[in-house]
Amino acid sequence: MEEQKAIEIIKSSGDKVRFSLTKLRSSLQRSGADDVLVEQIVNQVRDELYQGISTREIYNRAFALLKKKKSVFASKYKLKKAIYELGPTGFPFEKFVAAILRYSGYTTEVGKIMQGHCVSHEVDVLAKKNGNVVVIECKFHSDEGRNCNVKVPLYIQSRYNDIKTHWEGKSSNSGTLDKGWVVTNTRFTEDALVYGKCVGLYLLSWDVPKGDGLRDRIDRLGLYPITVSTLLSQREKQFLLSRDIVLCRQLLNDSFFLDHLEINAPRKEKIMKELHQLCNC
């Protein structure tokens, strides 16, 4: 059953929008839940709606219902929130972006100092593939509802041009400096998107480029951040992040870290099962 009456909900930004069952259904389907379970949750959430309900309350209700059924569904559903949990410094997000690129065939360096024509710059991620080099700036926001405005790509483009001028004047550099990237865990404003396209910056956000944004890449490759797990505590996640374990896939290969956390065998087995399901392996 679709919407019977218009319900206004409040987004994290404070904006009011009309609630959409279609969007809720789509986000639940991404969790891997079957159609029967999706419709059960959609109907329950719809019956509990009221004017002015927050998106956070809707999310929390859907998340709890998914978790009750199967933890891996809840883990996938909380992907966006899990990326916010990589904060607050933003450095784990840089390592997360670098890790995603490595699984796409890039070699990466995080926190690389590069000389520009005028000044030196600390580059969040330097990535290389097939002789091309990309300079990546990561803009992490820990506050939901905060977007990247046009000032961000303007600033990054000026830094990239300074680096590029120096790079092209040094014959000793290997590879072609291909382009600058801006990666954010939120969204870009329309002006930011227009400017990025105009000057040739590659903008990567939660849902841009269409069909190949962060969400799509993570779902397609099974590269979920360790923070999606519903079976690990916040303390355990922070311990793993401090050891550069930012992907669930990394923990699958280095499960001995769970022993360092003194996690007992039955619980470790549950965690490993969840990780295998998340990583599609």
Secondary structure, DSSP 8 states (H G I E B T S, - for coil): ---SS--EEE-TTS-EEE--HHHHHHHHHTTT--HHHHHHHHHHHHHT--TTEEHHHHHHHHHHHHHHH-HHHHHHHTHHHHHHTT-SSSHHHHHHHHHHHHTTT-EEEEEEEEE-SSSEEEEEEEEEETTEEEEEEEE--SSTT--B-THHHHHHHHHHHHHHHHHHT-TT--SEEEEEEEEESS-B-HHHHHHHHHHT-EEE-SS-STTSSHHHHHHHHT--BGGG-SSS-HHHHHHHHHTT--BHHHHHHTTHHHHHTT--HHHHHHHHHHHHHHTT-
